[in-house]
Amino acid sequence: MAEVEATNQTLLVVGGGMSGITAALEAAEAGYDVILIEKNPYLGGRVTQLYQYFPKLCPPNCGLEINFRRMKLNPRIRFFTLAEVEKISGEEGNYNVTVKLNPRFITEKCTCCGKCSDVCDTEIDNPFNFGMDKIKAVYLPHEFAFPMRYVMDPSIVGTDEAKKCKDACKYDAIDLDMKATTFDLNVGAIVWACGWTPYDASKIEYYGFGRYKNVITNMMMERLASPNGPTAGKILRPSDGKEVKNVAFIQCAGSRDQNYLPYCSGVCCLASMKQSTYLRDQYPDCNITIFFIDIRALDRLEDFYTKVKEDEKVTFIKSKIASITEDEATGDLLLEGENTNTGERIQMTFDMVVLATGMVPNSLDLESAPSVSKDEYGFMTLDPNNTGIYGAGCVKRPTDVASSVQDATGAALRAIQSVTRR
Ligand SMILES: Cc1cc2nc3c(=O)[nH]c(=O)nc-3n(C[C@H](O)[C@H](O)[C@H](O)COP(=O)(O)OP(=O)(O)OC[C@H]3O[C@@H](n4cnc5c(N)ncnc54)[C@H](O)[C@@H]3O)c2cc1C
């Protein structure tokens, strides 16, 4: 087991999304050494998968790039991708942490020339696009990936295919003997910023996700609209690649329901409104219906709601959709339910349905780690009697990027206070 140099004045940040990156940068720029651990082969978290940000509709990669530049310029931050925490012991001011480093099989010599990928015949489901397309088994995770380096899927290691890729690399950047390793760290405080996972829509059986190709989730919609997505940014029906003319959004898909996800994720209404603008930009004649329980658009985001409501092609219906049925011949989808304002029965057909599914927190939940306090839904809470490990961002509540960044700045300050107290 290797040692990575750290002291009880070092802060560990786990999770390299917007919250983790912010906490790491704020602490490093205040003069503290930080180690950042990210399980994906790249930093940026879920934000890297979004096409645009509400309410300004700007590309998320702009904000990320500024942060990556700040990181590159700051020698106080060391980061590890494909890394996960295995064990935490100790207490505030003196934690011992074991980190597992999974093999990338591609070294720092990689220039991203892509020759290894060109000769690779094996394809895998593209995790970045939720399996809506395939990628080569040796691939760049996405075009803005930081670090900008290829990764080899472990499924081909040990095969002739992997050797062929290695032979094609004239920079000798492929190391097929790379193994998972662990290293130990001594740190003074920990910021847990592991974010969220989309709620598993296949659990809501009556919406047919996984059975009906044209029922997609809100995160899949982000990828469909993205120029680096599975359809190069053109929003097309997954079943037949046709352009869409009539699209439904079902809000609170599984959310605010004791049988699934009992809470509101706070951002899904705004995400659907934002996605309605993606559709209207591409298809001026497309009709959009948003089925909602209550619209949540707080503070300054109310203006965005007002703007979307002014669009005559976007209809909001207060309702509960009870079921979706597919017409097997056409792939069209029949939605049935009740208009909760008028009591009328809803029976409407759409080309495609977007389920606005909620966010599930990736809170600290390791067997060998100090227990941390959580609320009834599993979100991490601040426990005044148990300091030293602090949640940041969406592990504390489902929220937007601006609030995650603010929260992460607060978590960095608390972590700094932890190490300076000792
Ligand atoms: C459909 C949809 C659209 C959205 N659109 C917008 C928008 O337009 N504007 C906006 O402001 N917000 C939007 N959001 C919300 C936004 O995605 C979140 O605010 C943001 O992702 C929070 O960042 P985070 O760093 O807390 O979490 P994440 O983005 O989830 O980052 C967490 C990171 O931790 C890593 N990680 C997880 N577990 C581990 C582990 N065990 N070890 C190491 N690393 C780990 C993950 O790989 C990830 O990189 C949207 C949300 C949804 C659902």
The ligand as an SDF file (V2000), in Angstrom:
LIG
                    3D

 53 58  0  0  0  0  0  0  0  0999 V2000
  -32.3940   16.9810  -15.1930 C   0  0  0  0  0  0  0  0  0  0  0  0
  -31.6010   17.9260  -14.3750 C   0  0  0  0  0  0  0  0  0  0  0  0
  -31.1960   19.1310  -14.9210 C   0  0  0  0  0  0  0  0  0  0  0  0
  -30.4980   20.0530  -14.1480 C   0  0  0  0  0  0  0  0  0  0  0  0
  -30.2120   21.2660  -14.6970 N   0  0  0  0  0  0  0  0  0  0  0  0
  -29.6520   22.2170  -13.9210 C   0  0  0  0  0  0  0  0  0  0  0  0
  -29.4620   23.5470  -14.4370 C   0  0  0  0  0  0  0  0  0  0  0  0
  -29.7860   23.8330  -15.5890 O   0  0  0  0  0  0  0  0  0  0  0  0
  -28.9270   24.4870  -13.6140 N   0  0  0  0  0  0  0  0  0  0  0  0
  -28.5620   24.1960  -12.3030 C   0  0  0  0  0  0  0  0  0  0  0  0
  -28.0960   25.0950  -11.5950 O   0  0  0  0  0  0  0  0  0  0  0  0
  -28.7190   22.9350  -11.8010 N   0  0  0  0  0  0  0  0  0  0  0  0
  -29.2540   21.9520  -12.5700 C   0  0  0  0  0  0  0  0  0  0  0  0
  -29.4220   20.6850  -12.0620 N   0  0  0  0  0  0  0  0  0  0  0  0
  -28.8800   20.3740  -10.7110 C   0  0  0  0  0  0  0  0  0  0  0  0
  -27.3640   20.0550  -10.7740 C   0  0  0  0  0  0  0  0  0  0  0  0
  -27.1720   18.8890  -11.5370 O   0  0  0  0  0  0  0  0  0  0  0  0
  -26.7990   19.8980   -9.3620 C   0  0  0  0  0  0  0  0  0  0  0  0
  -27.0110   21.1070   -8.6510 O   0  0  0  0  0  0  0  0  0  0  0  0
  -25.2940   19.6090   -9.3530 C   0  0  0  0  0  0  0  0  0  0  0  0
  -25.0340   18.4100  -10.0510 O   0  0  0  0  0  0  0  0  0  0  0  0
  -24.7790   19.4900   -7.9130 C   0  0  0  0  0  0  0  0  0  0  0  0
  -23.3980   19.2270   -7.9170 O   0  0  0  0  0  0  0  0  0  0  0  0
  -22.7180   18.2370   -6.8350 P   0  0  0  0  0  0  0  0  0  0  0  0
  -21.2570   18.4300   -6.9930 O   0  0  0  0  0  0  0  0  0  0  0  0
  -23.3240   18.4550   -5.4930 O   0  0  0  0  0  0  0  0  0  0  0  0
  -23.1310   16.7790   -7.2970 O   0  0  0  0  0  0  0  0  0  0  0  0
  -22.7100   15.9300   -8.6000 P   0  0  0  0  0  0  0  0  0  0  0  0
  -22.8230   16.7330   -9.8230 O   0  0  0  0  0  0  0  0  0  0  0  0
  -23.5230   14.6710   -8.5120 O   0  0  0  0  0  0  0  0  0  0  0  0
  -21.1790   15.5670   -8.3660 O   0  0  0  0  0  0  0  0  0  0  0  0
  -20.7930   14.5940   -7.4260 C   0  0  0  0  0  0  0  0  0  0  0  0
  -19.4770   13.9530   -7.8380 C   0  0  0  0  0  0  0  0  0  0  0  0
  -19.0830   12.9870   -6.8480 O   0  0  0  0  0  0  0  0  0  0  0  0
  -18.6490   11.7950   -7.4990 C   0  0  0  0  0  0  0  0  0  0  0  0
  -18.8570   10.6640   -6.5880 N   0  0  0  0  0  0  0  0  0  0  0  0
  -20.0250   10.0550   -6.2690 C   0  0  0  0  0  0  0  0  0  0  0  0
  -19.7950    9.0560   -5.3750 N   0  0  0  0  0  0  0  0  0  0  0  0
  -18.4530    9.0430   -5.1470 C   0  0  0  0  0  0  0  0  0  0  0  0
  -17.6210    8.2550   -4.3180 C   0  0  0  0  0  0  0  0  0  0  0  0
  -18.0980    7.2910   -3.5440 N   0  0  0  0  0  0  0  0  0  0  0  0
  -16.2800    8.5070   -4.3120 N   0  0  0  0  0  0  0  0  0  0  0  0
  -15.7590    9.4940   -5.1020 C   0  0  0  0  0  0  0  0  0  0  0  0
  -16.5150   10.2750   -5.9030 N   0  0  0  0  0  0  0  0  0  0  0  0
  -17.8610   10.0710   -5.9180 C   0  0  0  0  0  0  0  0  0  0  0  0
  -19.5200   11.7090   -8.7350 C   0  0  0  0  0  0  0  0  0  0  0  0
  -18.9310   10.8670   -9.7170 O   0  0  0  0  0  0  0  0  0  0  0  0
  -19.5790   13.1890   -9.1550 C   0  0  0  0  0  0  0  0  0  0  0  0
  -18.4870   13.5240   -9.9780 O   0  0  0  0  0  0  0  0  0  0  0  0
  -30.1370   19.7390  -12.7980 C   0  0  0  0  0  0  0  0  0  0  0  0
  -30.5280   18.5140  -12.2570 C   0  0  0  0  0  0  0  0  0  0  0  0
  -31.2780   17.6270  -13.0150 C   0  0  0  0  0  0  0  0  0  0  0  0
  -31.7730   16.3520  -12.3860 C   0  0  0  0  0  0  0  0  0  0  0  0
  1  2  1  0
  2  3  1  0
  2 52  2  0
  3  4  2  0
  4  5  1  0
  4 50  1  0
  5  6  2  0
  6  7  1  0
  6 13  1  0
  7  8  2  0
  7  9  1  0
  9 10  1  0
 10 11  2  0
 10 12  1  0
 12 13  2  0
 13 14  1  0
 14 15  1  0
 14 50  1  0
 15 16  1  0
 16 17  1  0
 16 18  1  0
 18 19  1  0
 18 20  1  0
 20 21  1  0
 20 22  1  0
 22 23  1  0
 23 24  1  0
 24 25  2  0
 24 26  1  0
 24 27  1  0
 27 28  1  0
 28 29  2  0
 28 30  1  0
 28 31  1  0
 31 32  1  0
 32 33  1  0
 33 34  1  0
 33 48  1  0
 34 35  1  0
 35 36  1  0
 35 46  1  0
 36 37  1  0
 36 45  1  0
 37 38  2  0
 38 39  1  0
 39 40  1  0
 39 45  2  0
 40 41  1  0
 40 42  2  0
 42 43  1  0
 43 44  2  0
 44 45  1  0
 46 47  1  0
 46 48  1  0
 48 49  1  0
 50 51  2  0
 51 52  1  0
 52 53  1  0
M  END
$$$$
